[in-house]
Amino acid sequence: MVSRREFLATGGALIVSFNSFNAAQAQGPFDTHNSHIDPKQLDSWLAVAANGTVTAHTGKVDLGQGMFTAQTQLVAEELCVPVARVKLIQGDTDITPDQGTTSGSQSSPTNFRDENLALAAATAREALLSMAAAQWKVPARQLSVTDGVITAGSRRITYAQLIGGKQFHLTLSGTAKRRPRDQWKVLGKPVPSLDRTALMTGSFEFVQYVKVPGMLHGRVVRPPQMGGAVASVDRDSVRDIPGVQVVVRKDFVGVVAPIQYDAIRAAKQLKVTWNPGPELPAQNTFYDYLRKQPSQDQMLIDSGNVEPSLASAGNVIRAKYLWPYQMHGSLGASCAVADVRGAKVTVWSPTQSAYPTRSCIAKLLNLPLENVHVIFTRGSGCYGLNGADAVSFDAAVLSQAVGKPVRLQFSREDEMRWENLGAAVVVEQRAALGPDGAILAWDRENWESSLGSRPGYDAPGNVISGMLLGYEPRKPHPAPARPPQGRLRNGSNTVPGYMAGCIGDACAGDGTIRNERVLTHQIVSPFFTGPLRSPLRIQNTFANECFMDELAAAAKADPVEFRLKHLKDPRLIAVLQAAAKAANWQTRPAGQGKGAGRGVACVNYEGGNGYAAMVADVEVNSQTGGIRPKRFVVAIDAGAVSNPDGLRNQAEGGVLQGMSRALVEEVKWDSRHITSTDWVSYPVLYLGYEMPEVEVVIVEPPEAPATGAGETAITIAAPAIANAVFDATGARLRQVPFTPERVNAAR
């Protein structure tokens, strides 16, 4: 008899099948929100060691947006200690609080306002002052603290002497006072990124570098098309590759091998017969297809008199805007390492949502939630939902199947063909202008493609891995009922900022136009969709800001003055004026057609989560139609700024990614599958591209709380460029990307 060890050593392939797993049963009642970390307890957030080092815990992780540095500054500021004395641990389900997902520009609003991490640090400072005051029998108000040393006259005592190595045993104090902004010594300062040296020297440990003793290497074998299902697997097709194990569970197929190269070979060589999925809609008529599909609809705004106003108006402007599917295009494909030993699980994951990922993995493996440990380990970038969650699920499933740690590295094709794409959107606009150029009525209707999205705590089917394992992806569903006087929710920036946003007598918009209607349709997408930096906000703002520019041109008005005429939000007005001033904007009629032009756009992101305005200067080649952005001026109001350098970095990165998405990015497909599977078939701006000058103006209103910042600049890049192209050529660009062919066709 040949032993299992001898069989593997001589090149056999071990076949592991889980086809009997009942996914429907696993989707039954399941506890998805258990955490042994109590966020009300101070000890859940931070501790002071015997040497005076402060260890802080946060559920909001750094994906490249600078939150590691900013949150370290926050703790250092509130505790009055040097940045170098703070050690920040992020996204570890064994020791950090559950703060959901790091997304939506919510890290600063969550941790920098009077709650969570900020409140914990303020509570700790006041508790330490109270301890010293009690020990010295003096009022706490007579004490001061610097660099972790409390003083009263000649007396001094350190944090370490007061509590070093011990727990506080306190709940967070709702009355703990934050340090006032005018006394900040660490926050508000341009502290260099704390991970910069490690990143530049190659010593930073990305998830791709994680190694576990006994680790094997995995690869997935995906269906050739959306909706494909396993018919059969030819297990003999990989028996010549040493040590290969094949894992099949429902429609999930993967391979595991001791050497990564052998896993790659096995994934390519394994013969799987797939039952075909449905044929995909034709790409060249997709936007028309989208408008004709059954949909879930929601009327966001309806003043009740738009149609009569448009019918009787003498000057009605119409336009349709098209935004394609786009990819995250992360520099490195996603990777995760999972170690499932019996009923215990550890996963090193680049996920933005450690706790939700933990819950989904527990569900997929049918194990108790408390047995799963997810450790956030930074990947190569995401800013949305790339393959990070799917690769983590896949690695865990493979590791459970083979009983050993598995490192799973997606190929470029795995990543690009099966990630959750940024949604394709169609927006149709109509508006009436009065004799004085004022907007009398505005009607807006949009169609959004939707399928899946973040898995959250209990929906693993929202990404390809979960769907192949038998879980259904989320599809558009009816909008929740809203009372007539309900408050406008403009989280996707669907409602143009120039509308008053009235629902009954309650108006919550940024603008003055009260004769308004906004209708949105959600359609089942043929591809997985999900958040991609500024999800739906970038699509909607493109349509709104370009149409506003068209209205300004029709009214023969200056684009900046026309916007100001229809705005009322003081913070949005302030950033628009700041950008115009910094750019030395001169009152001008648009569409002069001189080959060089400038355009403007602005946004109140998500209705209060950051304000931004942009002036773009571009040149357009008269022969080729190629667009060359030359300069951007961006004014941003993100409330209280924790790190001005970090804010500028976010604005500059947003401009760069916004340019790429506006000028070149578009997912392509044929009748069966996505064909954009590499950097040739899905181009992005290349590394040698001449980066235009970017000037960032920070507008910081006194007493304004922190808001998001990472998604404001990118949101207005495309409309600012499109409006500048109109100024330069007289061509209106209503479809992204702005290819030279489309520029020439629009002239």
Sequence and secondary structure as in RCSB ss.txt:
>XXXX:A:sequence
MVSRREFLATGGALIVSFNSFNAAQAQGPFDTHNSHIDPKQLDSWLAVAANGTVTAHTGKVDLGQGMFTAQTQLV
AEELCVPVARVKLIQGDTDITPDQGTTSGSQSSPTNFRDENLALAAATAREALLSMAAAQWKVPARQLSVTDGVI
TAGSRRITYAQLIGGKQFHLTLSGTAKRRPRDQWKVLGKPVPSLDRTALMTGSFEFVQYVKVPGMLHGRVVRPPQ
MGGAVASVDRDSVRDIPGVQVVVRKDFVGVVAPIQYDAIRAAKQLKVTWNPGPELPAQNTFYDYLRKQPSQDQML
IDSGNVEPSLASAGNVIRAKYLWPYQMHGSLGASCAVADVRGAKVTVWSPTQSAYPTRSCIAKLLNLPLENVHVI
FTRGSGCYGLNGADAVSFDAAVLSQAVGKPVRLQFSREDEMRWENLGAAVVVEQRAALGPDGAILAWDRENWESS
LGSRPGYDAPGNVISGMLLGYEPRKPHPAPARPPQGRLRNGSNTVPGYMAGCIGDACAGDGTIRNERVLTHQIVS
PFFTGPLRSPLRIQNTFANECFMDELAAAAKADPVEFRLKHLKDPRLIAVLQAAAKAANWQTRPAGQGKGAGRGV
ACVNYEGGNGYAAMVADVEVNSQTGGIRPKRFVVAIDAGAVSNPDGLRNQAEGGVLQGMSRALVEEVKWDSRHIT
STDWVSYPVLYLGYEMPEVEVVIVEPPEAPATGAGETAITIAAPAIANAVFDATGARLRQVPFTPERVNAAR
>XXXX:A:secstr
   HHHHHHTT  EEEE TT  HHHHTSS      S  TTBGGGTEEE TTS EEEEES   SSSSHHHHHHHHH
HHHHT  GGGEEEEESBTTTS     S TT HHHHHSSSSHHHHHHHHHHHHHHHHHHHHHTS GGG EEETTEE
EETTEEEEHHHHHTTS    B  TT     GGG SSTTS    TTHHHHHHT    GGG   TT EEEEE   SS
TT EEEEEEGGGGTTSTT EEEEETTEEEEEESSHHHHHHHHHH EEEEE       GGGHHHHHHHS  EEEEE
EE S HHHHHHH S EEEEEEEE  B    SS  EEEEEEETTEEEEEE  S HHHHHHHHHHHHT  GGGEEEE
E   S  SB SSHHHHHHHHHHHHHHHTS EEEE  HHHHHHHS BB  EEEEEEEEE TTS EEEEEEEEEEEE
EE   TTT GGGSHHHHHTT             TT     TT  S TTB  EETTEE SSBSB SEEEEEEEEEE
EEEE  BSSTTHHHHHHHHHHHHHHHHHHTT  HHHHHHHHB  HHHHHHHHHHHHHTT     S   SSEEEEE
EEEEGGGTS EEEEEEEEEE TTT  EEEEEEEEEEE SS S HHHHHHHHHHHHHHHHHHHHT    B SSSB 
  STTTS    TTS   EEEEEE   TT      TTHHHHHHHHHHHHHHHHHHS    BSS  HHHHHHH 
